Amino acid sequence: MAPPPPPLADELVEELLLRIPPDDPASLLRAALVCKDWCRVASGAVFRRRLRDLHRGAPPILGFIQRRVGASKCFSRTSSSSFRPRTAGLRGWFVLDSRHGRVLLGASRSVPSLAIWDPITGEQLELPSSRLAFYWQNNWPFCVSAAVLCAAASGPNGGCDHLDCRRGPFIVVLLSTVPNVTVHVYSSEDGAWSEPIYAPMIHNVCISSCPCPLDQNVLAGNALYFTCQANNICSKILEYDLGAREINWINLPRDYPFWRCPLLFTTTEYGRLGVAIVENSRLRLWPREAGPDQRLGWEQGRVIEIGTMLPSCNDRFIAVVGFVPGLDVFLLRTYDETYSFDVKSERMRKVCNDRGIQNVVPYMSLCTPGTSLLAF
């Protein structure tokens, strides 16, 4: 009887596994179950890094999480994804934010609560009560907002490629605008909330985390940015500098038609803040760039006609669902379908057929057999 063939070298196994699309974790898991050697390679950090580097250096969009995460159908997969999150025990929670593989949940109970949810493992970590509980309970959702991010993102240079940091330290930034601007920061390393940071309120604007797809904050460089409203119209941008722990106010672009179009945060290729709107089937961009004196200011960027890129039956209605930093991709919704639009290549691709995609948060993560380890 002939001896069995020698096992493939790890380098060859890696090359085979890299051919599997990153948004199809089920196929990757089946491949990892071929034998112990394949499982070891697929769950290793080297393979995960190569997988992300191969696919433009950012995790794929695995799907869209409904803001009311306890609903009967709280997750919609992209057309190519096989990912299914573990949603047991989420009734009564709603989604506030999602970043770096984590989802920040809130619950309006007798004592308002915050929790971190890992959709891949199903693990949940409830955070200790914050001093902002009074404001949350009495003003939610109009004057409180929150964000979750990798703890290394608050460093001077980011300090992390966010490939596998969903199992590492994180921070939660909780912000209120009643009666003044107040920021608390929770650190998973300390297991506690920081002392508050205060700033005076201006022009009676109000932070908002209403369950609306455009009320999401954005991380650009070393700062978080939030929209602020007055009379239900976006009027200011609030900047929280993570390194300096300072609060600043930013005006909107002078030619932004705030009375007609909702504002969407973006990031530029240099990691700076940008904003965008969809107006009459045109995507208008305003990047924030440094001038000759190195002071940052708004510039009128590209205007892209996106209506002609959609199927003719659906181009009468276009709404922005969100922007995906790192991929430079906009998520656009028509009456029946959701599309991704790549700004660099100007490529439009259908990602979902679900008509309910409107009040959602995109979930991005690199899901491999190795990521089944507990996150907390």
N, C-alpha and C positions, 0 to 999 in steps of 0.2 A: 504493500500500500504506500503510495507516494506521500511524503511528509507535507503538512499544510504549508501554504505559501507564507513567507515572512510578513509580519504586519507592516502596514504603510508607515513611513517616517512621519513624525509629527508635522513637518513642514508641508507634506503632501496632503495630510488630513486637513490642515488649516486652509489650504488652497481650495479644497473641495467645499468646506463649510462656508467659506467666504462667498460662494456662489449663491447661497440661500439669501433671499431678500431680508433685510433687517426688520421689516414689519410683519414677518411671518414666523413668529417664535415657535409655533406648533411644529412646523417642518424642521426647524433647528433642533427641537427637543427630540423628535423621532430619530434624527440623524445621530444625536448624542447617545441614544440608547442602543446603537449598533453593537458597541463593546465598551469596555472600561477605558481603553485608550482614547477612543473618540470622545467619550464623556469628559475625560480629563482635559483634553484639548479645548473642547467647546466651553467648558466652565472656567478656563484660565483667563487671567487678566490680560495676557499678551494677545490672545485671540479677540477679546472684546475691544481692545484698543485698535487693532488692525481693522476690525469690522467697522468701527465708527469712522476711522480715517478714510476708509474706502468710500464711505457714503457721505462725503462732504463735511465731515468733522462735527456733525450734530446728530443727536438721536432722532429716529423717525417718529412721525405722528402715528400712534397706535389707535387713536380713536378720539371721541368727543364725550366728555362727561357732562350730564345734565346738571344744572345748578342745584336742583332739588334731587340730590343723589339718592334719597330713599325711595324715589318713585319706582314703579314696577319696571319701567325700562329706563335705566339711568345711564346707559352707555351705548354709543353707536360706533361701530367699527368703521375704519376706512375700507374702501373697496378691496384693497390687497391685504389687509391685516387679518390674522387669525387670533389675535389677542382677545382674551376675555378676562376682565378684572374680577377680583374676589370682593364681592359687595355685601357679604353677610354682616348684619349688625349695623347698617348705616341708616336705618329709618329714623327720621327726625333731624338728620344733618343736612346741611347745604354747603355747596362748594364756594369758597372765597377766593382761592388762588391755586395755581399749580405751577411748579418750577423745579427743575433739577431732579425729576423723578418722584417728587412728593406732591401730595394734594393737601391743602389746608382746608379743614372743615369748620363750620360754626353751627351752633345750636342755640335757639332762643328758648332757654329753659328758665326756671325760677332764678337760677344763677347762670348767666350766659356762659357758654363753653366753647373752647377751641380744641381741635385735635388734628394730628397729622395722620394721614392715611397713605399706606403703600398699596396701590392697586394690584401690584404683582404678587405680593405675599398675602394681602388682606390684613396685614398688621395695622393696628391703630394705637396711637399714643395720645392720651388726653393731657392737655397742658394745665398747669395750675392756674387758678383764677387770677385775673389781672385786676389792677386797681381801676381799670377803665370799665369794669363791669357795670357800674352805675350808668355811665353814658351809653354803653351798649344797650342796656335794658330799656332805657327811656328814649333813645333817639334812633335805634336801629330801624331801617338800614341807611338813614340819610346822612349820618354824621360820623360814621365809623368805617374804616377800611383796614385791610390787613394783607400781608404778603409773606410768603415763605421762600427761603433760598438757602443754598449751601453756605455754611459759615465762612468758607474761604473766600466767598464773593465779596465780603466786606474788607478784604485786604487791599493793599495799594495796587497790586497787579492781578487781582482775581485769585491767583494762587491755586487754581484747580481747572482742569479741562472739563469737569462735570461729566465724565464718562461713566463713573461708577460711584458717584458721591452720594447716592440716595441712601447708602448705609452709613454715611459719616455724619459729623456734626452739622447742625443746621441752626438757623435763627428765624424768628418770626417777628416781623415789624407790625405793630398795632398802632393805628393812628386815629385820633379823634379831632374834630373841629368845634367842639362845644365844651365850655364857652370860648376857650382858646385852643390853638393847635397844640396837641399833646401827643408825644410819641413814647411808647414803651417797646423795648426789645427783649424778646425771650431768647436765651441761649441754651441749647440742649447740653452743652458742656457744663454749664453752671447749674442747670436745672432750675433756673429762676428768672424772673423778670428784672430788667434794669430799673434804675431810678428814672423818673420821667424827664423828658426834654420838652421845654415849652417855647412857643413862639406866639407873638400877637396875631390875632385874626385881622384880615383886611377885607374891606368891601363886602362884608357879610356873605362871603362865599362859604360853601359847605362841601366837604369831602363826601363822596358817595360810593357805596358798594352795593347799590341796588342790583338785583339779579338781572343784569343786562349785559349782553356780550361785549359791549364797548366800554364797560366800566372797569376794565382790568388795568392794573398797574403795569409798569415795565421796568426792567433792570437794564440800565445803559451805563457802561463803565462802572464806576464805583458809587452809583446813586440809584435810588428808587424814585419813580415819578408817578404822581397821582393826579387825576383830573379833579377840578373843583368847579362847582356850579353856583350860579346865582339866578334865581327865577327859572330853574330847569334848563339853563343854557350854560354850557361850558365857558368859563370866563378866565380861569387861571390854571396854571400847572404848579403843583407843589413838588419841590425837590427835597428829598431827604438824603444827605450825604452820609453814606454808611461809615466811611473812615473818620471823617471829622465830627460826625454826629451833629450835624447842623441842618437847619431847615431854611430853605430859600424859596422865593416866589419867582415864577417865570411867566412873562406875558405870552400870549398866543401870537402867531404871525399876523401882521396887520391886515393882510388880504384874505384871512381865513373867514369864510361865510358861516359864522357860528350860528346864525339864526335859521339856517337851512339844513346843515349836514352835521351829524354827530362826529366827534373827533375820535381818531384811532391812533394810539401810540405805535411807533415803529422804532427801529434802531438802524443806524447807518452802517456801512461796511467798516467804518473806523470805530464802531462801538459807541457812537454818540446818539443822543436823542433825536427822534424825528416824529413828525405827525403826518397823517394822511386822511383823506376823505374820498368817498365815491360820490360824484356829482354828475348827473345826466350820463351815466354809463362811463364816465371818465374817472380814472384814478389819479388824484393829485397828491404830490409829495412835497413836504417841506423838511429838508434836513437842517439840523442846527450845526453850523460850521464856524470855525475860527476866522475872524477877519484879519486885516493887516496888523491891527494892534493886539491880536491874539484874543480879543474878546469874542465870546460866542454869540451868535445871532442867527436868526432864521433866514434861509434863502429859498426862493421858489425853485423847486426841483422839477422832476419830470412830470409830464402829464401824459398818461397812457390811456388810449382808447381800448377798453376791455370788452365793451358790448359786442364788438365784431368777432371776438374770440370765442364767444359762447354759442351754443346751438340757437338757431334763429327763433325757435319756439319759446326760448326762455330768456331772451335778452331784454324784455320789457321791464323786468324787475330784478335788481341786483342789490343785495345788502351785504355789508361787511360783517363777517362772523369774528374775525380776529386776525392777528399778525403773529407769525412764529419767528421769534428772534433766533439767530444762528443759521436759519435756513433761508431768510429773506423771502418768506412765502406769505402771501395773503390768503385768507380763507374767505371765499365769496359764496353767497347763497342765492339761488334763484327760487322760484316757487316750489320746485320738486327736487332739486339736487344741490349738492355742495361741491365746490371746486377749489383747488389750490392754484394759485397764480404765482409763478416764480418771477420776481422782478428782474433778475439778471438775464435770464434766458427768454423772458416773456412767454413762457410756456404755460398753457392752461391745461389742467388735468382734473377729471372728475374723481372725487375721493369718496363720495357717499351718496346714496339714493334716498336717505331718510328725510322725509318732509319736516320732521320735528327738529332739525338742526337749526336752532336759532338762539337758544338760551343755554349755551354750553361753554365749556372750557376745554381747549385741546390738551390731550395728555401725550407727552413725549417721554420716551425712555428707551434704552437699549436693553431689550429683554432677551437674555440668554439663559441656558441651564444654570449658570453660576449665580444668577441674580435671584434664585429662589431662596437664598439665605435670608434670615430675618434682617430687617432694616434697622430695628431699634434695639 
